[in-house]
Amino acid sequence: MNAQARMPRGIPYIIANEFAERFCYYGVNATLAVYMTQHLHFGQAKATEWQSLFKFGAYFFPLIGAIVSDVFWGKYRTIMVLAVVYCAGCTVIAFGSGPVRSGLGSA
């Protein structure tokens, strides 16, 4: 195989990142309203509101990331920095308890 026919070396990282993002998004989305109603004692309406905001953020913030990437940091730095932010958010959700620690406000 010649050099032009090979895949770039970063492809496995991109695939792993996409897998992790989708796993996290669908895992959180599937259980978020249940978690908020049963463990944070939110009402159904408030839990649905927060779940909708989560979905909105999942589709809106990539636009912000594109602007940051194109105007300020470049694609690799943007991916690395915002991936750390994403992981930190998942850690807060995983290990935080109660509405204040989870950053969701009071019930």
Buried (B, 14 or more C-beta within 10 A) or exposed (E): EEEEEEEEEEEEEEEEBEEBBEEBBEEBEEEBBEBBBEEBEBEEEBBBBBBEEBEEEBEEBEEEBEEBBEEEBEEEEBBEEBEEEBEEBBEEBEEEEEBEEBEBEEB
